[in-house]
Amino acid sequence: MSFLLFVVFLRPFQHVKKQNNTIRELEEQLRVAKSAITDETLLAAEERIEEQKLAHKQQLETLLRENSMMTSAWFDITSRLQTNTVTLGRRREEPSSWLGKQRSALTKSMV
């Protein structure tokens, strides 16, 4: 009877031990797989970050160039306005040609 009890209790114990070993092996495989996926994900994320940095740098350079162009355009416009008002404020010389004199006389008579 004791032999029968030994066999009856031994087989389930061996089965449980085998299951525990299988569970440990599968957990280890899962851990290795997760770390591999994490490494691949990390590399992909780093690549995306580098691409975003490059795009950001290009956009910044474009905006700086545009800002510089806008500044020079504003400077050009303001300098033209200033020089135009200065030339308008000067005393005009009397025209020397006959046609110029006629236009001047006509303009004075209309005013």
C-alpha positions as CSV (number, residue, x, y, z in Angstrom):
1,M,0.0,0.0,0.0
2,S,2.8,2.4,0.8
3,F,4.3,1.8,-2.7
4,L,0.9,2.7,-4.2
5,L,0.7,5.9,-2.2
6,F,4.3,6.8,-3.2
7,V,3.5,6.4,-6.9
8,V,0.2,8.2,-6.6
9,F,1.9,11.2,-4.9
10,L,5.1,11.1,-6.9
11,R,3.5,11.5,-10.3
12,P,1.5,14.6,-9.5
13,F,4.6,16.1,-7.8
14,Q,6.7,15.4,-10.9
15,H,4.0,16.9,-13.1
16,V,3.8,20.1,-10.9
17,K,7.6,20.3,-11.0
18,K,7.7,20.0,-14.8
19,Q,4.9,22.6,-15.1
20,N,6.9,25.0,-12.8
21,N,10.0,24.5,-15.0
22,T,7.9,25.1,-18.1
23,I,6.4,28.3,-16.6
24,R,9.9,29.6,-15.7
25,E,11.2,28.9,-19.2
26,L,8.3,30.7,-20.8
27,E,8.6,33.6,-18.4
28,E,12.3,34.0,-19.3
29,Q,11.4,33.8,-23.1
30,L,8.8,36.5,-22.5
31,R,11.2,38.7,-20.7
32,V,13.8,38.4,-23.5
33,A,11.2,39.1,-26.1
34,K,9.9,42.1,-24.3
35,S,13.4,43.5,-23.9
36,A,14.1,42.9,-27.6
37,I,10.8,44.7,-28.5
38,T,11.7,47.5,-26.1
39,D,15.2,47.9,-27.7
40,E,13.6,48.0,-31.2
41,T,11.0,50.5,-30.0
42,L,13.7,52.6,-28.4
43,L,15.7,52.6,-31.6
44,A,12.7,53.5,-33.7
45,A,11.8,56.3,-31.2
46,E,15.3,57.7,-31.4
47,E,15.2,57.7,-35.2
48,R,11.9,59.6,-35.1
49,I,13.3,62.1,-32.7
50,E,16.3,62.7,-34.9
51,E,14.0,63.1,-37.9
52,Q,11.9,65.6,-36.0
53,K,15.0,67.5,-34.8
54,L,16.2,67.8,-38.5
55,A,12.8,69.0,-39.6
56,H,12.7,71.5,-36.7
57,K,16.1,72.7,-37.6
58,Q,15.2,73.2,-41.3
59,Q,12.0,75.0,-40.3
60,L,13.9,77.3,-38.0
61,E,16.4,78.1,-40.8
62,T,13.5,78.8,-43.1
63,L,11.8,81.1,-40.6
64,L,15.1,82.9,-39.8
65,R,15.6,83.5,-43.6
66,E,12.0,84.7,-44.0
67,N,12.4,87.0,-41.0
68,S,15.6,88.4,-42.4
69,M,13.9,89.0,-45.8
70,M,10.9,90.7,-44.1
71,T,13.2,93.0,-42.1
72,S,15.1,94.0,-45.2
73,A,11.9,94.6,-47.0
74,W,10.6,96.8,-44.2
75,F,13.9,98.7,-44.1
76,D,13.7,99.2,-47.9
77,I,10.1,100.4,-47.8
78,T,10.7,102.9,-44.9
79,S,13.9,104.2,-46.6
80,R,11.9,104.7,-49.8
81,L,9.2,106.5,-48.0
82,Q,11.6,108.8,-46.2
83,T,13.5,109.6,-49.4
84,N,10.3,110.3,-51.3
85,T,9.1,112.7,-48.7
86,V,12.4,114.5,-48.7
87,T,12.4,114.9,-52.4
88,L,8.8,116.1,-52.3
89,G,9.7,118.7,-49.7
90,R,12.5,120.2,-51.8
91,R,12.0,123.3,-53.9
92,R,11.5,122.4,-57.5
93,E,13.5,124.2,-60.1
94,E,11.6,126.1,-62.8
95,P,11.4,124.2,-66.0
96,S,13.7,125.3,-68.7
97,S,11.9,123.9,-71.8
98,W,9.0,125.8,-73.5
99,L,6.6,122.8,-72.8
100,G,7.6,122.7,-69.2
101,K,7.0,126.5,-68.8
102,Q,3.6,126.1,-70.4
103,R,2.6,123.3,-68.0
104,S,3.8,125.3,-65.1
105,A,1.8,128.3,-66.1
106,L,-1.3,126.2,-66.7
107,T,-1.0,124.5,-63.3
108,K,-0.6,127.9,-61.6
109,S,-3.7,129.3,-63.3
110,M,-5.8,126.3,-62.3
111,V,-5.0,126.6,-58.7
